[in-house]
Amino acid sequence: MLESLPLPSPNVIMLTDASDASTDVLIVGISGKQQDSGTLTRLNEVGDGWIDRLRERKAISCNRGKVNKLVPAIKDGPPVVLLVGTGDDTRDHRVDAFETAAIAIRSITNSELDQVDIAIGECFDPSTHDAIVAGAICACENLAIYHSEPSSHVPTTIRFSGISQEAIERGKIIGHAMIRTRRLVNEPAGVIYPESFAEQSRKMADASGLDIEVWDETKLESENCRAILAVGAGSARPPRIVIFRHQGGGDEAPIAIVGKGVTFDSGGLSIKPSDGMVDMKCDMAGAATVFGVMQAVAKLGVKRNVIGVCGLAENMISGTSYKLGDVIKTRSGKTIEILNTDAEGRVVLADTLDVTRENAPSSIVDLATLTGACMVALGMEVAGLMTNDQPLCDAVSQAAKHEGEPVWQLPMFDLYDEKVKSKVADIKNVGEGRWGGAITAAKFLENFVGDTPWVHIDIAGPAFVDSPKPHRDAGATGVMVRTLLNWIESQS
């Protein structure tokens, strides 16, 4: 059995004084305009004004995310100091707090370190402190999970000064949820497939106190989930639907989050070229996000009822593959004409959304790496929002803005309904070629949510990236974990 490197799990604790010699590296924030933090002031004083002298010589930068590595000659002081620029005025910006901590940790993972102290919380408002902890933890995960020798090193202990124990605990939960999401997406399709994803889900649910239900192929057949079964028909690995339940809100109707989980997408008979197929292990990022969010919801003890539903299938090629021209009767009774087997995610979600709706949720948010058209429209950094309920969409958008995850709403005019109508079935699984493809995909999904307030988030661009950034590695990003947690917790 192929086994990846263990998930990063540094010991994370609270610290009162972050300027002594008991650490390997001390990370301190430095601003262009804000007053120096207490830790930075003490460092400057014990070094007879050495920080001031470096500033005068313009030897250090306060620009946001700039790491200044210093080896101070201070008796009984830390052997290495990282001065990390926090910009001019970012005290209450959660994304700046998250990324500053992540940048700092990523800058030192080339060395094996026992203990790292982080004092940048003194530069940010307490409302952002959990984001600092989450950013530091999330930065410990990278794409190189199958190197025979680790290419980066996780500190044994990370100590945070100027941050409360409550913020540390919350940040740990969010950071680890993001790591789990990213690891599921980064694992190859030979490791994460419908059955193994379901088994990972069972283990997580048991450890987190979630209720879980797994529908195997027999249950899917008895429930008339013909759409998800059709997508998985060409694979030796049959589909699954996983349903997580968190009961934190008494008798209220649950909030529902739904994830597309195509664990590998060959395109089916409408086969992708090699360049388009190489990263298709990431086509289950929506389901992985649901996994991570539900883990965090449970561990945070969120006072809401939340269900998470993952539709899992492998889209492969064989003599039993579903075919162009097929007509599928979905669980809801609506019929779909298949005109492209590579537009499979929406077919998987057709049954998955119907199963979700049966739980009578107050609202549904689905996430899917659904269309290349959304990347054409919005680029690789921005997720697309489409909805049948503007107040719900506004709430999700506000949560994304609060967490610094860029989203943009696309229109859902009635005129797009005509573009997914079929001549031989109720609807078809593609619109009018490449035109408005992200919207017509959402219009397809809208057929399966009824009157339930619903937002569709197309994360095809930001969920998986080719190039690293200072605050994170290439590969899976864990996008929307923080946004959905924020949105769920803000619901009244």
N, C-alpha and C positions, 0 to 999 in steps of 0.2 A: 504494500500500500504506500503510495506517495504521500509523504508528510511534509507540510510546510513548517517554517520556523515558528516557534511559539508566539502567541500574541504578546505584544509588549505589555508588561505589567510592573512599572516602577512603583516603589513604595512612595506614596505621596502623603506628606505631613505638613503641619503648620509650624512656623518658625517665628520666634519673637525678635531675635537680633540677627541680621544678615550681613555683618561686616567683620566677622572674625576669621580665624585661620582654619576652622573646622571643616571647611568645604574645599572641593577641588576647583570649582568655578563659581563665581558670584555674578549674577546677571542683574544689572541695574538699568532702569530707564533714564534717559536724558532728553529733555525737551528744549526746544528753541526759545520758548517764551514762558513756560510755567516755572514756578519756583522749584528749586531742586528738592528732591525727596529727602527724608531724614537719612536714609542709608547713603545716598550720594554725598550729602553734606558731611557726614561722619568720615567717609572715605577721603574727602578733600581735606578735612581737618587733620586727620592722622598722617596724611602724606604732605603736610605743610603746603597746602594749596596746589598740589600737582594737577588736579583737574582744571583749576583756573588757568594754570600755565599752558596746558594743552589746548584749552579753548582760545587763549590769546594767540597762540601760534596756528590756530585753525587746523590742528592735528586730529581733531575728532569732529564727527558730523552728528547733528541732531535730527537729520532727515528721517522721516518715518521708515522703519525697517532697516536702517543702516546699522550694521554691527561693527563696533570698534573693539578689537581685541587688545587688551593691555596686560602687561606683566609688571605690576607695581613693585617697587622696592620698599615695601611697608612692613615693618616688624610686626609680627603677630597678626598680619592681615591676610586676606585670601590670596592664594598664589596666582590666580588668573581672574581678571575682571572683564566682563563683556558689558560695554556701555551700548545699549540698544536705543537708537533714536525713536522717539514717540511723536515726532512732528511738533507742530505749534500748539494745537488745541484739539486734542482727541480724547479728552478725559471720559466722555460718556459714550463713546463709539464702541459698540460691542465687537464689531468686525475688526477694528484696529487692535483691541485688546487681545482677541483670539489670535490674530496673525502675528502680532509682535512677539507673543510668547512662543508661537510655533517657529518663527524665524530664528529666535534665539536658540531653541533646542536643536533645530536642524543644523545650525552652524557648528555644533560641538559633537555631533554623533560620529565623527570620524575618529574619535578617541574613546578609549574605555575609561569611564569615569565612575567613581563610586558615589559621589554626592555632588549635587548641583543645587545652589540656592538661587531663588528667583525673587527679586525685590521690585519688580515692575508694577506690582499691584498698587504701590504707593503713588504711581503716576496716573492712575485711572480711578474713576468713580466706583464706589462699592457695587453699584448695579452691574458692573461689567466683570467683576472678579471671577465669577464662575466661568466666564468665557476665557479668561487667562489660563485657568487650570485645564479646561477642555482643550485649548490650543496646544498647550505644552504636551499633554498626553497624546493627542492626535498626531503630533509631529513625530512621535516615536515609531509610527507605522510607515512602512515604505513598500515599494513595488517588488523589491528583491526578496521575495519570500521563499525562493527555492535555490538561493546560492548555497553551495556546500559550506562556505564560511560566511558569516554575517558581514555585509558590506557597510553596515552602520551599527552603532552600539547604543543601547538604551541605558541611561544612568540607573544605577541601583536604587538611589533615593533622590527624589526631587522635593525640596523644602520651599514653602512659599511664606514670605513675610508680608505683613500688612493685609492679609486676607483671612477672613473668618473661617472657622471650621465648617460652618454651614455652606459657605461658598465653595470650599474645597470639596466637600462631599458631593455637592451638586455638579461641580465641574468634572469630577471623576466619572460620575455616571454618564454625563453627556459625552465626554471624551471616549470612554470605552464603547458607548453605543456607536459612535462614528467609526471607531476602529473595527468593530464587528461588521458594520455595513461595508466598509472598504475591503476588508479581507474576503468576505463572501464574493464580492465582485471581482477581485483580483485572482481568486483561485481559478485554475483551468477547468474547462467543462468536464474533464474526466474525473474531477474531484467533486465539483458541485453540479449535480443534476437533480431532477425533481425529487427522487427518493432521498438522496443524501441531504438536500436542502431541508426536506421535511424532518429528517432525523436530527439535524442541527437545531431545527425549530423546537422539537420536542425537548431536547436537552436544555435549551435556553429557557423555555417556558417553565420547566421543572425547577430550574435554578432561580428564576425570577418571580415565581408565584403566579404565573399566568395560566388561565385555562386554555387548552388547545384541542383542536379537532383536526384530523387529517383525513381527507377523502382520497382513497386510492382509486385505481381504475375501476374496480368493481362498484364502489360507491358512486363514482362519477357516472357509470352506465345506468345505475338504478335511479339516479337523479336526473337523467336525460341531459347531461352536460356534453352534448354531441359536438359542440364547437371546440372546446379544449381538447377533447378526444381526437377530433379530426386533425388538429395541428400536430398532436403527438403521435399520430398513427404511423408515421414513417420511421419512428425511433424504436430501438430495443428497450428504451427506458420510458415507461408510461408516465402520463401526467399525474399531478397531484394538485389539490387545493388545500391550503393550510389556513385555518381560522384561529386567530388569537383572540382571547377575550380578557379584558381587564375590568373588573367590577369595582369602581371607586366612587360611583355617584348615585347609589340607591336605586330608585325605580325609574330614573330618567331614561329617555331614549338614548342609545349610544351614538357617539361620533364614530364614523367609519373611515379608515384609510385603506386603500386598495393598491396593490402593486403588481405590475406586469413582471412575470418571472420566466422569460424564455431563456433557459440556461445555456443554450447554444442555438444560434440561428444561421443555418446554412443557406437560408432562402427557400428551402424546399425545392420543388421542381422548377421554380423561378429562381434558379441558383445564383448566388452572389459570386462575383469574381473574387479571387484570392485576397486582393487588397481590401475588399469590402467585408470579407469574412474573418480576417485575422483577429479582430478584437471582439468578435461576437459572443465571447464568454460574458461580456458586460451587459448583454441584453436582458439581464435579470436584475438590473440595478434598482428598479422600482420596488420589486419584492424585497430586495436586501434592505432598502430604506425602511420599508414597513417593519421588517425584522428589528432593525436598530431602534426605531422609534418605540415599538412596543416594549422592547427590553428596558428602555429608559423610562417609559410611562410607568411600568410596574415598579422599578427600583426607586423612582421618585415618589411613588405612592400618590399619583395624580388623582384628585378628587373628581373624577369624571368616569363615566362608562365609555370605554373605547374598544372597538373591534378592529382588528387588522386582518385583511384577507389577501392571500398571495395565490395567484394563478400560475402554476408551474408546468412548463412543457418544454420539450426539445423539438426543434423544427428541423427534421432530417429527411433524407431521401432514401426511399426503398420502393419495392413493388406495392407496398401498402400506403404510400404517401397520399395525402389528399391532393386533389387535382384541380387544374384550371377548368372552370365550367361546372364544378360540383355545386350543388345546392345543399346547404346544411340547415336543419331545423334546430335552433338553439333551445336552451332550457326554458327561455321565456315564451317560446312559441314563434318568435320572429324567424324568418328565413333569410339566409345570406347566400348570395351568389359569389363564388370565389373566382376572381379575375386575376389574382396575383397571390401566389402562396407565400411571397415574401412580405405581404401585409398581414402577418400572422398575429402580431401582438394584440391588435384590436379584436381579432376573433377569439383569442384566449380570454380577453377581458369581457367579452360579451356574456359568457357564462359566469365569470367571476363576479361581475357587477350584479348579475341577477341573484346570485347566492347572497351577496351583501345586502341587496335591497330586501330580501326576505327577512332579514333581521330588524327591519323597521328602524333604520338609523335616522337621526335628526338631520344629518348631512353626510355627504360622501366626498372625499378628496382622493382621486387616484393619481398615481405617479407611474410614468412609463417612458422608457427610451423608445419613443414611438415612431418618430419620422425624421428623416434627413431634411425634409422640407422645413422643419422648425429651425434647424441649424442654418439653412440657407436664409431664412427670414431674420433670425436674431443673432446668429453667430454661435460660437462655442461656449460663451460664458453665461448666457442668459437663458433661463427656462421660460417656456411659453405657458400662459394661463388661458384657459377657455372655460366658460361657465354657462349655466342656466339660471344663476342666482347672483345678482350683482353685489348685494351686501356680504354674502359668503366670500365671493372673490375678493372684495375689498379687505375683508378680515385676513385672508391668507396673504394677500399682497402686503398688508401692513406688517404682518409677522415677518415676512421675508425682508422687508426694508429694515426692521428693527435688528435683525440678525446679519444684515449686510449680504444677503444672497440675492442677486439681481434677478428679477422676473419682469415679464411684460405681457399685458393682456392682449389677446387677439380677438377679433370680432366673431360673433356667432350669428350672423344675420340669417333670417329664414331662407333667403335665396340659396344658401349653401345646402339646404335639405334636398333640393332637387338633384344635386350632384352625386348623391349616394343612393338614389333610387335605382332599382334594377327592373329590367323588363320581364325577367322570369322569376324573380323572388322579391321579397319586401325591400331589401337593400343589397348593395354590392360592397365588397370590401376595399375598393379603391374609388377615388373620385375621378376627376377629369385630368388624368395624367399628373404632371408635376405642379399644376396650378392650384395654389391654396391647399397643398397637401396636408399641412398640419391641422388646418381647420376642418377639412372634410373628414379626417380621421377622428377628430373630436365629435363631429356631427354623427358619425357612425356610432360612437360610444354613447351619445346622448339617447339613442334608441333604447338603452338598457337601464336607464336610471329612473324612468318615469317622472313623477313630480317631485322627487327628492331633491333638495338643494344640492348642487354638485359642482365641483371644480376639477378640471383635468389639468395636470401639470406635465408638460412634455419636457423631460430632462435629457433628451438625446444629446444635447451639446455639452452641458456642464457635468454630467455624471461620470464621464471617463475621458481623460485627456492624454495627449501624446507627450507633452513636455512638462517638466517640473516647474514649480515656482518657488521663490524663497521660502514660503510657508508650507509647502506640501510637495510630495513627490508626484511623478507622473502616475497614470493609472486611475484607479477609483478615487473619487473625491469625498464621498459621503454627503453630497449636496442634498439639502432639504431636510436633513435630520433635525437641525436646530430650528429651522422655520416651522416644521410641523409640531415640534414640542411647544414652541412659543404659541402657536395658534391653538393647540389643544388646551393648554393651560389658561389661555385668555378667554375661553368660552364660558359664558355665564348661564 
